[in-house]
Amino acid sequence: MEYFLTVVEESSFTRAAELLHVSQPALSHQVKALERSVGGELLERLPRGVRLTQMGRAYLPHAELAVRSAEQARRAARAAAGAEGGELHIAAIHAVAVGVLPDVFARWRREHPGVALVLHEYGTTEALEEQIERGTADLAVGPEPLHWRGPVVRFDEEEIVLVVPFDDRLAGRTSVRLEELADHTWVRCAMEPVVDGRPFLDQVCGRAGFRPRTAVWTEHTSSAVRMAAAGVGIATAPLHVVRGAVGEDCVVLPADPPWRRALTVFSRVELTGAAAAFARLLVESGEGAGRVYGACGYG
């Protein structure tokens, strides 16, 4: 399967053989053996390269998951034993990676120096869940996933706050109701959560009786916060990102009522070994005791 995937990725038996450090005849023999085992051709050999057959397209995602799962099993075994060279792959929402994980990673390195951490960052919860389903990482850190079949453990709660510059007329307030912001412009981010099929800000502003006027769209939460601090418009961001990663050059305003949602660690399979140890560190870093947690949106 690994040979097959490499040929697909490279679109060439020659380049795949070089990457795998095997001879091209040996590689072709192994792929042919795989095709015999599944009962048909997976690859169409072309004068310049290869392409997937209909069977190959159906087979590909399952082969990807199987190969990743085999690698995951090897990593888990080495990490559980604390073996030098063991790895733990962690997938996370970008905002959580920036605002929450640095301190947890630092503690992990002190307590588990033999097990390296590999971080995979994603902009949306949809992308995070898709990648953990495909076996890209051993566990995921982010908002509680909907309809998840594996274990989910709550370790903390994040609050989404409003960010304004120091000279904004709202800067002296302790909180603000959304209705008061109808005449403001907004800095929006591509990483903005989607709740019940709609971008979070569109949903809550709609309930408050207005449509947010967008001044700038950004790719990253940290960029949106910087834009808001400069006076481009109001931004929304997790509090841990604003204070923990971006800095103190802006004013943070809690919404009234507050916007909060659970942060969780979740996996496709039971959390054991290094994965369970990392989950325990997250729980200890959070404000509440970890437990299996139900669905949660922004309150």
Secondary structure, DSSP 8 states (H G I E B T S, - for coil): -HHHHHHHHHT-HHHHHHHHTS-HHHHHHHHHHHHHHHTS-SEEEETTEEEE-HHHHHHHHHHHHHHHHHHHHHHHHHHHTT-TTEEEEEEEEHHHHHHTHHHHHHHHHHH-TTEEEEEEEESSHHHHHHHHHTTSSSEEEEE--TT--S-EEEEEEEEEEEEE-TTSTTTT-S-B-GGGGTT-EEEEETT--EETTEEHHHHHHHHTT---EEEEEESSHHHHHHHHHTTS-BEEEEHHHIIIII-SSSEEEEEEEEEEEEEEEE-SS---HHHHHHHHHHHHHSSS--EE-------
